[in-house]
Amino acid sequence: QVQLVESGGGLVQAGGSLRLSCAASGRTFSRYTMAWFRQAPGEERAFVAAISPNTSSREYADSVKGRFTISRDNAKNTVFLQMNSLKPEDTAVYYCAAERSYGSTLYRTPVLYDSWGQGTQVTVSS
């Protein structure tokens, strides 16, 4: 497992941008699929985006496609989520997650991820 720490959340107006970062510990970061999930009050944790260990594959939830971009820097053990054109419905706690990758599938199910960060709050005002 890896230890994950998110940062970069905050309050932003609709239409604005934020960049979330997730720093990982350990020397095997480059072997992990990384993902972002979010959870709004009273809702289940939902998939946002995922990226393969070598960055060759990325997937996005339909609700964020074209607005959010996931990326990673394996040399710095960090994954990012650039969020543009933010909407009030993007308001949630955003979580970084890691899955030890043995194949090419990018999972969207939270239970399949091994490690989680503590979350960072993103609030988008209208």
Backbone hydrogen bonds, N-H to C=O, Kabsch-Sander energy under -0.5 kcal/mol:
donor,donor_aa,acceptor,acceptor_aa,energy
5,V,23,A,-2.0
7,S,21,S,-2.2
10,G,121,Q,-0.8
12,V,123,T,-2.6
14,A,125,S,-2.4
15,G,86,L,-3.2
16,G,13,Q,-2.3
18,L,83,M,-2.2
20,L,81,L,-2.7
21,S,7,S,-2.7
22,C,79,V,-2.0
23,A,5,V,-2.6
24,A,77,N,-2.9
25,S,3,Q,-2.0
31,R,28,T,-2.3
32,Y,29,F,-2.0
33,T,99,E,-3.0
34,M,51,I,-2.1
35,A,97,A,-2.4
36,W,49,A,-2.9
37,F,95,Y,-2.6
38,R,46,A,-2.4
39,Q,93,V,-2.2
43,E,40,A,-2.2
46,A,38,R,-3.4
48,V,36,W,-2.5
49,A,36,W,-1.7
50,A,59,E,-2.0
51,I,34,M,-2.7
52,S,57,S,-2.5
55,T,52,S,-1.6
59,E,50,A,-2.1
61,A,48,V,-2.6
64,V,61,A,-1.6
65,K,61,A,-1.2
67,R,64,V,-2.4
68,F,64,V,-2.3
69,T,82,Q,-2.3
71,S,80,F,-1.7
73,D,78,T,-3.0
76,K,73,D,-0.9
77,N,74,N,-0.6
78,T,73,D,-1.8
79,V,22,C,-2.0
80,F,71,S,-3.2
81,L,20,L,-2.3
82,Q,69,T,-2.9
83,M,18,L,-3.3
83,M,81,L,-0.6
84,N,67,R,-2.0
84,N,82,Q,-0.6
85,S,15,G,-0.6
86,L,16,G,-2.3
90,D,87,K,-2.3
91,T,88,P,-1.7
92,A,122,V,-2.0
93,V,39,Q,-2.4
94,Y,92,A,-0.6
94,Y,120,T,-3.1
95,Y,37,F,-2.9
97,A,35,A,-2.5
98,A,115,S,-2.0
99,E,33,T,-2.6
101,S,31,R,-2.0
101,S,99,E,-0.5
107,Y,105,T,-0.7
112,L,109,T,-1.6
113,Y,110,P,-2.1
114,D,98,A,-1.7
115,S,98,A,-1.8
117,G,96,C,-2.1
120,T,94,Y,-1.9
122,V,92,A,-2.7
123,T,10,G,-2.8
125,S,12,V,-2.5
125,S,123,T,-0.6
